[in-house]
Amino acid sequence: MSYRAYDRGVLEAGAGGAYDAWRDWDKGKGSLALVSAAVLAANPHNSQAWVFRTTPTRIDLFADRTRMTGALDPFDREMYVGLGCALENLLQAAPANGYRAQVTLLPTPGQPVHAARIDLAPGPRRRAALYRAIPDRHTDRTAYRQRAVPAVVLAQMTALAAGLPGTRLYWYTDDADRGRIGTLMVDAARAITSDEQQSRDGFRLFRSSWDDIQKFKDGLTLDTQGLSELTTALAKMLPASDRRSGDRFWVDATRRTHTKAAAAYGIVAVPDVSDNRQRLLGGRLLERVHLWTARNGLSLHHMNQMTERADRERQLGLSPRFGPAVQALVPDRGWQPLVAFRIGYPTGDNGRRRSPRRPAKDVVA
Ligand SMILES: Cc1cc2nc3c(=O)[nH]c(=O)nc-3n(C[C@H](O)[C@H](O)[C@H](O)COP(=O)(O)O)c2cc1C
């Protein structure tokens, strides 16, 4: 038992080199300091599908296609959204480090893997509130309090789309909407776990041993699953969960906790979800919202099983269930749902646990 306690890092939540990126994030110098902020962004399944090239006056952001999440993201939607999240952190860090940044999205025609070029020039030093929130932003999968988020608070987040053309935020707060979305979320989680390939691709990114977390510095961990401290410690002492029990745990948590404790759902929408530029901009908005929640006493949990399933149905040519259902949630013609999440007021600190990260020096080509 004591070896297992060591092997699984029972007492070590957030410790070791896999978490150094959170502590050192604002200690770097020059353009690398901006990458140190970027790598802390939200990203699908903590796959960190990014590579940066830096010079003193320029940063290029590339997709790392070797780190894709497979059948969970068959059309790269989430990968580009995650790159947009990283770009947002990077741009928040630019003025904080005395740079004025100019961004060109998809700067190399015909090479979508080149997600962005950021030209840097000296500029006034300014540490905005969203920048300061970077090390406090975490995906919180715990139950939230049964307390509504006031409309005025939601409106402040809606306003974060300013300067991100072609992005919009929709909120769902009444019982009927939340019930409808909750049912879709649970059904989509079930459908994903019944799809052998989607289930396998999700499990591949689950790191259950301390050694794997420290070695790979990526993926999902027990610490971030929204369990209490005691349950997390006990779960770490048990033999590593197999794929099927992991799937069951997720569906149960979606049904019993995530969808029962969503004070509001949010959807980031863009005119065309297949457009990589719009995905990057939508990712920037998503990260802004997440940073804002971290600054303002709210928690956020990304929940994308509906669109993961919609894309999978399209990939396999299955009769579409989730595609039309998730589209119907967006009330305006000409807008499509890109990503979804729930927000609410946290009950404690368990949802504020860090996830592993590869530090900037490991992701610079
Ligand atoms: C595009 C995108 C999709 C995501 N989808 C989900 C999801 O469906 N379920 C979930 O629990 N987390 C989801 N996440 C959250 C990531 O798993 C999380 O950002 C990552 O594990 C890093 O953890 P952190 O956000 O706490 O730093 C998503 C994040 C992004 C950017």
PDBQT file of the ligand as one rigid body, heavy atoms in Angstrom, charges set to zero:
ROOT
HETATM    1  C1  LIG A 401     -11.466  23.262 -26.600  1.00  0.00    +0.000 C 
HETATM    2  C2  LIG A 401     -11.504  22.643 -25.224  1.00  0.00    +0.000 A 
HETATM    3  C3  LIG A 401     -12.351  21.583 -24.976  1.00  0.00    +0.000 A 
HETATM    4  C4  LIG A 401     -12.428  21.028 -23.684  1.00  0.00    +0.000 A 
HETATM    5  N1  LIG A 401     -13.349  20.050 -23.425  1.00  0.00    +0.000 NA
HETATM    6  C5  LIG A 401     -13.497  19.565 -22.174  1.00  0.00    +0.000 A 
HETATM    7  C6  LIG A 401     -14.524  18.634 -21.864  1.00  0.00    +0.000 A 
HETATM    8  O1  LIG A 401     -15.335  18.278 -22.711  1.00  0.00    +0.000 OA
HETATM    9  N2  LIG A 401     -14.604  18.167 -20.589  1.00  0.00    +0.000 N 
HETATM   10  C7  LIG A 401     -13.738  18.575 -19.606  1.00  0.00    +0.000 A 
HETATM   11  O2  LIG A 401     -13.860  18.121 -18.467  1.00  0.00    +0.000 OA
HETATM   12  N3  LIG A 401     -12.759  19.470 -19.867  1.00  0.00    +0.000 NA
HETATM   13  C8  LIG A 401     -12.617  19.974 -21.122  1.00  0.00    +0.000 A 
HETATM   14  N4  LIG A 401     -11.675  20.925 -21.392  1.00  0.00    +0.000 N 
HETATM   15  C9  LIG A 401     -10.784  21.376 -20.305  1.00  0.00    +0.000 C 
HETATM   16  C10 LIG A 401      -9.410  20.723 -20.420  1.00  0.00    +0.000 C 
HETATM   17  O3  LIG A 401      -9.481  19.355 -20.119  1.00  0.00    +0.000 OA
HETATM   18  C11 LIG A 401      -8.434  21.474 -19.513  1.00  0.00    +0.000 C 
HETATM   19  O4  LIG A 401      -8.291  22.786 -19.973  1.00  0.00    +0.000 OA
HETATM   20  C12 LIG A 401      -7.082  20.793 -19.467  1.00  0.00    +0.000 C 
HETATM   21  O5  LIG A 401      -7.173  19.527 -18.894  1.00  0.00    +0.000 OA
HETATM   22  C13 LIG A 401      -6.086  21.628 -18.663  1.00  0.00    +0.000 C 
HETATM   23  O6  LIG A 401      -6.560  21.824 -17.362  1.00  0.00    +0.000 OA
HETATM   24  P1  LIG A 401      -6.789  23.284 -16.764  1.00  0.00    +0.000 P 
HETATM   25  O7  LIG A 401      -7.825  23.952 -17.609  1.00  0.00    +0.000 OA
HETATM   26  O8  LIG A 401      -7.260  23.054 -15.353  1.00  0.00    +0.000 OA
HETATM   27  O9  LIG A 401      -5.480  24.007 -16.828  1.00  0.00    +0.000 OA
HETATM   28  C14 LIG A 401     -11.587  21.518 -22.655  1.00  0.00    +0.000 A 
HETATM   29  C15 LIG A 401     -10.723  22.596 -22.924  1.00  0.00    +0.000 A 
HETATM   30  C16 LIG A 401     -10.696  23.167 -24.182  1.00  0.00    +0.000 A 
HETATM   31  C17 LIG A 401      -9.811  24.358 -24.441  1.00  0.00    +0.000 C 
ENDROOT
TORSDOF 0
